[in-house]
Amino acid sequence: MTYEEEKQLKLDLRYLRMARIWSENSHCNRLKVGALIVKDKMIISDGYNGTPSGFDNACEDEHNVTIPCVLHAEANAITKIAQSHNSSKDATLYVTAAPCIECAKLIIQAGIKRVVYAEKYRLDDGLNLLEQAKISTIMLDMNQAQDHNEKESESK
């Protein structure tokens, strides 16, 4: 691995850990997902899965089924960009779970060029669509991030 590749891997792992921490803001019981949009090494947006602003924070019904109005972390992060003066063109999206097909469409339309995720989603149609759109998708294991941190600490 070249120095630049190692440097990028370290950044990817850090941002992915930050997305995992951000997911803790979610009120969803079944799966908490966090997302960060990074451009030029700056976080320009963030999101986690949950209900729209002003709605009750409950994400699942009494049968533990996700209610229809819940937004995915990626959608929340992308829609925040629309309310700001930032652009997500050529940015990287860090997300704790691979995007679904609906979020993949938003990612493409937002001009995001790279997606780094920590775990697979139950369907892979979102990843397939991103690959068709020539958007780089990279899965990084969060255990790898932990191992990498421990090795880094030991070498200091």
Order of alpha helices (4+ residues) and beta strands (2+ residues): alpha-beta-beta-alpha-beta-alpha-beta-alpha-beta-alpha
